[in-house]
């Protein structure tokens, strides 16, 4: 273990072992980061395949095995909870093929647009703190992002966009001429800046064109809108987007290993899987402007620029912690108020679904995400069952693969005759690979 500077959060982490409990209290008043060597971390501190009683799920797992074989999925992570307890967490296939590393529940996957749920929860947390309102305007002299950078949009209707419009994909942008977040070469040429282009430049590019519809008068799925919400969170909180999400949403839930991902394989996070696209998937120009043609999952798409719209990397159990904290059930206690949960999910309020991909009146809510090399889905069922599936592989049918994931999980759950009583969350400890805690720079110099 070694120490280095980082964010300004206080953290007290309690490590549990099979033989007992011991605590490690981090000192207050310094600004440091403890980096734990993932390879040497005892397995019982993490949720791994050995914690799930495989004998109870042999028959059910055949649906996952068939699915992976049929769609040529290299690696997967599945987590299932019932009544607020994590009862199943298993990895399938391989985290990486090069070294034949078996997938484990503690492996981290890109989650693509599932990231939008994190962003929506963070925005509503800020509203609950009284720091913004979903009715606040985003741009213009009285807006949150009243920066000179965004002060002169071509279409003055931009000044009518509210935080709620962006949460509900009602900001006025569509993908009629393509997704602004996935055309870096066009943005670069138009704006006269070198690649890679950052999020703010992409927003300026969009503001230099007319909106596709009047804000609030229609709805069209918009990665751009959620990327803008990332800047809203930064401006209101005074912190970076990921710092606020971590300190206000994730860490209070015991989630320490969700981080924003990077573009290139050499930038992979500790315990992050490798990503695999369909055979003969088209190559894309490098987002770094090198002229190289690269797989979309390895530098052809700019994951980092997506930010709040799709850049998070997570484990299936950590995503389950988040899902259970916004599912509207009493146990465990939700991190948002019932009013905020209703705003996100009540399809009659003119905004919902917010953060989620769909919230049905029968109580089924789900969130999906898809990149080349990545497929993610999480679902909340009305009977208190919830599941998360993460894949490090894309299939020939692209985002439609989530329909088959839903069918697979329905078969899986239907085949389980007896559920265990053990809550896997109680038999493991959230151990951050990077443990942030506050400290003064002078203390670092002394050390």
N, C-alpha and C positions, 0 to 999 in steps of 0.2 A: 504494500500500500504506500502511496506517496501523495503529497499535497501540492496543490497549485491553485491559483486564483480563479474565482468564478463568481456567480450571482450573489445576491444579498438576501438569502433566505435562511431562517433558522430551522434546523431539523434535528429531531431526536429519534434515533432508530433503535428499535429493540430487536435484537437477534435472538431467535429461538433455536434450540437444537433438540434432538431426540431425547437427550439425557436431562435437559432442564432448560431454564431461561436465564439469559444474562443480558445486561443492557450496556449500551455504549452511548453516552450522552455527549453530544458535540458542544464545544464551548461557544458561548455567546460573545459576540463583539469582534469577530474576525471574519475575513472574507476568503474562504478557502473551498476547495473541492477535494473530496476523497475519492480516488479512483480504485475500484476493486477489480482485481484480475478475475475475469469471468471464468477462465479455464480452471483456476485453482479453487473456486468457490464450492463448498460442500453441496452436493446435490440436494440434500434434505432441506436446504434453505430456499430452494426454488420448487415450483410445481413441475414435476417431471412425470414421465410415463409410468413410473413405478408406483405412484400414489393412487392410480385408478385400478380398481379390482377388475382386471380384464375378463375374468371368468363370467362376470355378470353381463358382459357386453359382447361376447363372442358372436352371437347371432346378429346383433344389431350392427356390428362393425362390417359385416359383409356388404351392407349397402354403400359404405364409404369405399371399401376396397373395389367394388364393381365400378363405382363412379370414377375413381382415380384411373382405373385401367381403361375404361371406355373413353375418357377425355384426355388420357395421357398426362395426368397431373403428376408432377415430380414430388411435390411435398405439400402437406396440409397440416393444419392445427385446428382441432375441434374442441369446444368447451360447451357444456350444458349445465344449466342451473335450474332448480325447482324450488319455489317458495323462498327465494333469497339465498340458497345454498349452492355452492359449486359442487356438483356431484360427479362430474366427468370432465377430464381434460387429457387429451391424447394427441400425440403427433403421429403422422402417417408419412411413409415415403422418406424423402431426403430433404434436409435443409439445403445442402449443397451436393451436387453430383461429383464434383472434382475429387473430393475426399470421402465420398460415400458416407457423409455425416447424417445419421438418422434424425428426423425431425422430432423435436420435443416441444411440449407446451411453453417452455421458456424461450423458444426462438422467436425472433421479432420479424414481422412482415410489414411491408408497405400496406396501408389500408385505404389508399386512394380517397374517394369521396366520403367514406365513413368519417373522415376528418371533419366534415361539415357539422356533424353532431357535436364534436368537441367545441367548435367555434360558436355554434348556437347556444350551447350551455354557458360558455364564457360570457357572451353578450348579455344573456338573461341574468347571469350572476352580477354583472355590472349594473343592470337595472335594479336588481334587488338591493344593491348597495347604495342606490340613489345617485349613481354617477352618470347615468344616461337614461333615456327613454326610447322605446321602440318608435316613438313618434318624432324623435329628433331628426332634423335634416342632416344629411351627410355632407353636402357641398354648399358653397356659397358663404357670404359674410357671416351669417348666423349659424352655419353648419359646423359639424365636428371637425371635418377636414377643410378648414378655411385657409389652408396653405395657399400661397401664391402659385404653387406648382399646378393646382387644380382650379384656378380662379377664372379661367376663360374658356369654358366648354363651348363647342360649336352650337349645341342644342341647349337652349336655356331651360328646357324642362328638367335638365339634370339637377337644377336647384330645388326641385320638388321631391327628389328621392329621399326617403326616410330609411332609418335603420330597419324598420319593419318590412319595407319593400325589399330590401336586400335579403333579409332572412327568408322571405317567402318567394324569392325568385321573381319579384315583380318590379325590378328596378328599371326596366325598359330595354334591356339588351336581350337579343336572341342569338342563336348560332346560325342564322340565315346565311351569313357569309363566312362561316367557320368560327371556331372557338378561339377567342382572342388570346387565351392562355397557352395555345399550342401552335402559334404561328410566329415564332421568334424571328425568323429571317425576314418576314414581311414587316414586323414591327421595327426591326433594326434598320431596314432600308428607308421606311417611311419617316422614322424619327431621326435618322442620321446619326445613330449611335452604334458603337460596336457590340457584337455579341459576346457574352450572353446579355440579354436584356432583363432588367429587374422588374419587380412587380409594379413599382411606381411608373416606370416608363410604359408598361403595358396599359396601365390605367389612363395615362396621358394620351396614348394612341387611341383608346376607345372614346375619350372625351373630345377628341378632334373630329369625331364623326357624329352623325345624327343618331338619336335613339331609334330603336325599331318600333317602340310603342310608348304611349304615355305611362309614366310610373304609376303603378296601382291599377291600371286599366286592363292589364293582361298578365299572363304568367308564362315564363320560359326559363328552363333550367339554365343557370348561369354560374359557371366557375368564377367568372370575373367578379360577380357580386359578392361572393364569399371571400375572395382575395381582398376586396376592398374592406370587408368587415375586419380582416386582420389588422389593417391600418387603423380602423376605428378603435379597436381594442387597445392598440398601442398608444394612440393619442389620449384616450380617456384614462387609461390606467397609469400612464407614465412609465410603463415597462415594455420590454419586447413582447411580441405576441406569445411566444412559447413560454416565457417566464411567467406571464400572468396566468395562462392556462394551467401551467404546472402548479403554481402556488395557490390559486384560488379554486381550482377544480380537481386536478389529478392527485396531487399529494394528499389533500384531505381524505381522499378515498383509498389511500395506500397504493397509489399508482406512481411509481418512480421511474419506470423504464420506457415510458413513451417519450419519444424524441422526434424532432423534425428530421426527415431523411435527406439524403444527398443523391446526386445524379449518377456518379460513376462507381463501378465496383470497388475501386481502391479507396473510396470514401465510406464504405459500408460501416454501420455501427456495430459494436460488439454484439455477438449472437444474432446478427441479422442474416436472414437467408439470402441465397442467390435467386435470381429471377430468370424464368424461361418462357420464351414466346413460342408461338406455333411455328412449325417448320416453314421455311421460305417466307417468313414475315418480312415485309418491305423494310429496308433500311432507311434511316432519316439522316439529314445533315446534322453534324454535331452542333449542339446548342452553343458551343464555345467558339464557333466560327472558324474552326481549323480546316474545314473542307473535307474532313473524314466523314464517311457514311457509317453510321452506327445503329445498332438495335435501339428501338425506342426506349427500352428499359435500361439502357446502359449509356446514356448521354444523348439520345435522340429526342427525348422529352425533358423539359426542365421541371423536375419535381420541386426544386427549391423555390422557383418563382411562384408556383401554385400556393405555397404557404398555407394559409387558413382554409383553402379550398380542397387540399388533398395531399399534404406533405407528411402527415404523421406516420410513424412506424410504431407498431405495438405488438404485444403478445395477445393471444386469444383470452387467457384468464384476465389480463388487465382490461381488455375491452368489455369483458363480462362485468367487472367491477363498475365500469362506467354505466353500462346498460342498466344494472340493478339500481343505480343511484338516480335514474331518471325514468323509471318504469311506472311510477304512479302507485306502486304497492307500498305498504307500510314497513315491510321488513325486507331488506335493511332500509333505514330512513333515507329518503331522497335528499339530494344535495340542493335541489331547487324547491320552491314553494309549490303547493298545489295549483296556484294561479299561473305560475310559469309553466308547469307541466301541461296545464290545460291550453295555454297559449300555443304550445308546441304541437299539440295533438288534436284539439277540437276542430274537426273539419268544417264546422259551421261558423267559425269566427272570422273567416275571410283571410286568414294567414296560413293556418296549418295545411300540410305538414311543415313544421319548422325544424331543420336539422335532420329529421327523419326523411326517408324517401316516400313513405306512405304510412298513414295512421288510419286504419279502418274503424268504422263505428262498432264493429264486433269485438274490438280490443286487440286486434293483431296490428303490431307496428313493426316496420322493418327499415333497415338502412343498408344500402349496397354501395360498393365501390369497385371500380375496374380501371386498370391500366394495362398496357402490354406487359405481360409477365406477372400480373397481380390480379387476383379476384378476392373480394371480401364481402361478407354479409353477416348481419346480426339481426335477430328477430325476437320480439317479445310476444308471447301468446297470452290470451285472456285467462288461462287457467294457472298462471304463475310460472309456466315453463319459459325458459329463454335459452337461446343458443347463439354461438358465434362460430363462423367458419372462415379460415384464412387459407389462401392458396398462393403458392409462389409460381404459378403457371397460368397463362391465359389459354383459352380454347378457341377453336375455329368459329364458334358462335358468339364470341366477344361478351358484351354485357349480358346477353340473354342466358349465359351460363348460370346466372343467379336463380333463374326459374328452376333449373335442374338441381341446384343446391337445395332449394326449398323442398323439392320432392324427395331428395335423398334424406334430408333431416326428418321429414315426416315419416318416412319408412323406418329410419333409425329409432326414433322415439316410440313408434308403434310396436317395435319388436322387443323393447325392453320389458321383461316380465317383473323384474324386481329392482327397485332403485336402492342404492346404498344409503346409509344414514350419515356417512362421514362427509362433513363439509371440508372440502380440500383447502379452502381459504384458511381454515384453522390449523391445518397441518403443514403450513408453509409460511414463510415470512417474506413480505415485499422487500427485497434487498436491492437497492439501487446500484447499477453499475457505475453511476456517477452520483455521489452523495454531496449535495450542495449545502453549505451552511455559512452563516454570516461571519465576517472577520474584518479587522482593520488592516490596511496595507502595512502599517508599521509593525504589526504583529508578525506578518509574513516575513518582513525583513529581518526581524529578530530570529525567526526560525531558520 
